[in-house]
Amino acid sequence: MIRSLAAWSPSPASASSSWVHLRTCQTCGVTLCCDSSPNRHTTRHAQISGHPVVASAETGERWLYCYPDDAFAEY
Protein backbone atom coordinates (compact mmCIF):
# COMPACT_ATOMS: atom_id res chain seq x y z
CA MET A 1 0.00 0.00 0.00
CA ILE A 2 1.36 3.41 -0.95
CA ARG A 3 0.72 6.15 1.56
CA SER A 4 0.99 9.88 1.09
CA LEU A 5 4.20 11.24 2.52
CA ALA A 6 2.75 14.75 2.81
CA ALA A 7 1.86 14.14 6.46
CA TRP A 8 5.52 13.88 7.52
CA SER A 9 7.08 16.47 5.21
CA PRO A 10 8.83 19.18 7.21
CA SER A 11 7.17 22.57 6.94
CA PRO A 12 9.33 25.64 6.33
CA ALA A 13 8.99 26.57 10.01
CA SER A 14 10.08 23.16 11.26
CA ALA A 15 12.86 22.95 8.70
CA SER A 16 14.41 26.05 10.25
CA SER A 17 14.20 24.71 13.82
CA SER A 18 17.24 23.18 15.46
CA TRP A 19 18.20 19.53 15.01
CA VAL A 20 20.62 17.32 16.90
CA HIS A 21 21.62 14.49 14.52
CA LEU A 22 20.60 13.38 11.04
CA ARG A 23 19.44 9.95 9.88
CA THR A 24 19.07 8.68 6.29
CA CYS A 25 16.24 6.38 5.21
CA GLN A 26 17.70 3.28 3.55
CA THR A 27 14.61 2.83 1.38
CA CYS A 28 14.20 6.24 -0.26
CA GLY A 29 17.34 8.16 0.76
CA VAL A 30 15.69 11.10 2.50
CA THR A 31 17.76 12.57 5.36
CA LEU A 32 15.85 13.89 8.37
CA CYS A 33 16.37 14.80 12.03
CA CYS A 34 16.63 12.22 14.83
CA ASP A 35 14.47 11.61 17.91
CA SER A 36 16.66 13.89 20.02
CA SER A 37 15.58 16.78 17.78
CA PRO A 38 12.29 18.58 18.53
CA ASN A 39 10.43 17.44 15.40
CA ARG A 40 11.55 13.78 15.21
CA HIS A 41 11.09 13.69 11.42
CA THR A 42 12.91 10.38 10.88
CA THR A 43 10.57 8.43 13.18
CA ARG A 44 7.50 10.12 11.68
CA HIS A 45 8.76 9.22 8.20
CA ALA A 46 9.27 5.57 9.19
CA GLN A 47 5.80 5.34 10.76
CA ILE A 48 3.96 6.90 7.83
CA SER A 49 5.99 5.49 4.92
CA GLY A 50 6.65 2.04 6.34
CA HIS A 51 10.34 2.41 5.48
CA PRO A 52 11.93 0.33 8.25
CA VAL A 53 15.68 1.10 8.30
CA VAL A 54 17.69 4.29 8.80
CA ALA A 55 21.42 4.92 8.95
CA SER A 56 23.26 7.60 10.86
CA ALA A 57 24.27 10.46 8.59
CA GLU A 58 26.87 11.66 11.09
CA THR A 59 30.55 11.67 10.14
CA GLY A 60 32.36 8.75 11.75
CA GLU A 61 29.18 6.87 12.72
CA ARG A 62 28.48 3.60 10.88
CA TRP A 63 25.26 2.06 12.18
CA LEU A 64 21.75 1.19 11.07
CA TYR A 65 18.52 1.12 13.05
CA CYS A 66 15.51 -1.07 12.22
CA TYR A 67 12.23 0.36 13.57
CA PRO A 68 10.10 -2.84 13.45
CA ASP A 69 12.79 -4.87 15.25
CA ASP A 70 13.94 -2.01 17.53
CA ALA A 71 17.50 -3.08 16.74
CA PHE A 72 20.83 -1.40 15.95
CA ALA A 73 23.59 -2.89 13.80
CA GLU A 74 27.05 -1.55 13.06
CA TYR A 75 28.55 -1.81 9.59
C-alpha positions in Angstrom: 0.0 0.0 0.0 1.4 3.4 -1.0 0.7 6.2 1.6 1.0 9.9 1.1 4.2 11.2 2.5 2.7 14.8 2.8 1.9 14.1 6.5 5.5 13.9 7.5 7.1 16.5 5.2 8.8 19.2 7.2 7.2 22.6 6.9 9.3 25.6 6.3 9.0 26.6 10.0 10.1 23.2 11.3 12.9 22.9 8.7 14.4 26.0 10.2 14.2 24.7 13.8 17.2 23.2 15.5 18.2 19.5 15.0 20.6 17.3 16.9 21.6 14.5 14.5 20.6 13.4 11.0 19.4 10.0 9.9 19.1 8.7 6.3 16.2 6.4 5.2 17.7 3.3 3.6 14.6 2.8 1.4 14.2 6.2 -0.3 17.3 8.2 0.8 15.7 11.1 2.5 17.8 12.6 5.4 15.8 13.9 8.4 16.4 14.8 12.0 16.6 12.2 14.8 14.5 11.6 17.9 16.7 13.9 20.0 15.6 16.8 17.8 12.3 18.6 18.5 10.4 17.4 15.4 11.6 13.8 15.2 11.1 13.7 11.4 12.9 10.4 10.9 10.6 8.4 13.2 7.5 10.1 11.7 8.8 9.2 8.2 9.3 5.6 9.2 5.8 5.3 10.8 4.0 6.9 7.8 6.0 5.5 4.9 6.6 2.0 6.3 10.3 2.4 5.5 11.9 0.3 8.2 15.7 1.1 8.3 17.7 4.3 8.8 21.4 4.9 9.0 23.3 7.6 10.9 24.3 10.5 8.6 26.9 11.7 11.1 30.6 11.7 10.1 32.4 8.7 11.7 29.2 6.9 12.7 28.5 3.6 10.9 25.3 2.1 12.2 21.8 1.2 11.1 18.5 1.1 13.1 15.5 -1.1 12.2 12.2 0.4 13.6 10.1 -2.8 13.5 12.8 -4.9 15.3 13.9 -2.0 17.5 17.5 -3.1 16.7 20.8 -1.4 16.0 23.6 -2.9 13.8 27.1 -1.5 13.1 28.5 -1.8 9.6 
